[in-house]
Amino acid sequence: MRRQFFAALVEELGVVWPILSGIIAVMLACGTAIWRIEDWGLGESLYFTFVTGLTIGYGDFTPKQFSSRVLALVIGLAGIVLTGLIAAITVKALNASDRKSTK
């Protein structure tokens, strides 16, 4: 059953990979823009990007400029879409592996 799940997961990822990579690219582009605007280190801005995108938001880095705050909103929304898409892919792979195991 586990092998069927992972096979279905890889198949589903292949279908939505352009969407996933587009969302991640938007998040990375916003993160590098925040790096330039806020004068943070690149590692700090990428850390901020993924902590914000995963909706964890520790608060150790907060953007001060208005444009950075707008970009942080874009990162947050993209992170919500990314999380929902990954959850949907996982559920679909679970359903596919369940259907194959009951046959």
C-alpha positions in Angstrom: 0.0 0.0 0.0 2.8 2.4 0.8 4.5 1.8 -2.6 1.1 2.5 -4.3 0.8 5.7 -2.3 4.2 7.0 -3.3 3.7 6.0 -6.9 0.4 7.9 -7.0 2.0 10.9 -5.2 4.8 11.1 -7.8 2.3 10.9 -10.5 0.2 13.7 -9.1 3.3 15.8 -8.5 4.2 15.4 -12.1 0.8 16.8 -13.1 0.9 19.9 -10.9 4.7 20.5 -10.9 4.4 23.6 -13.1 2.0 25.2 -10.6 4.1 24.2 -7.6 7.3 25.5 -9.1 5.5 28.7 -10.1 4.3 29.3 -6.6 7.8 28.6 -5.1 9.3 30.9 -7.7 6.9 33.7 -6.7 7.8 33.2 -3.1 11.6 33.2 -3.8 11.3 36.3 -6.0 9.4 38.2 -3.2 12.0 37.0 -0.7 14.9 38.3 -2.8 13.1 41.6 -3.3 12.6 41.9 0.5 16.3 41.1 0.8 17.2 44.1 -1.3 14.5 46.4 0.3 15.1 45.6 3.9 18.9 45.2 3.6 18.8 41.8 5.4 21.2 39.0 4.6 20.1 36.6 1.8 19.7 33.7 4.3 17.7 35.9 6.6 15.3 36.9 3.8 14.9 33.3 2.6 14.3 32.2 6.2 11.7 34.9 6.5 10.1 33.9 3.2 9.6 30.3 4.1 8.6 31.0 7.8 6.0 33.4 6.5 5.0 31.2 3.6 4.4 28.2 5.9 2.3 30.6 8.1 4.5 30.0 11.1 5.5 33.6 11.5 7.9 33.6 14.5 8.2 37.4 14.4 12.0 37.5 14.7 12.2 39.3 11.3 9.6 41.9 10.5 9.6 44.1 7.4 9.7 47.8 8.1 9.1 49.2 4.6 5.6 49.3 3.1 6.6 47.5 -0.1 8.2 44.7 1.9 5.0 44.3 3.9 3.0 44.0 0.7 5.4 41.4 -0.5 5.1 39.6 2.8 1.4 39.4 2.2 2.0 37.9 -1.3 4.3 35.4 0.3 1.7 34.5 2.9 -1.0 34.0 0.4 1.2 32.0 -1.9 2.2 29.8 1.1 -1.5 29.1 1.9 -2.1 28.1 -1.7 1.0 25.9 -1.7 0.0 24.2 1.5 -3.5 23.6 0.2 -2.2 22.2 -3.1 0.1 19.8 -1.3 -2.7 18.6 0.9 -4.9 18.1 -2.1 -2.2 16.1 -3.9 -1.7 13.9 -0.8 -5.4 13.2 -0.4 -5.7 12.3 -4.1 -2.7 10.0 -3.9 -4.2 8.3 -0.8 -7.5 7.8 -2.6 -5.7 6.4 -5.6 -3.7 4.0 -3.6 -6.8 2.9 -1.6 -8.7 2.2 -4.8 -5.8 0.1 -6.2 -5.5 -1.9 -3.0 -9.2 -2.8 -2.8 -9.2 -4.2 -6.4 
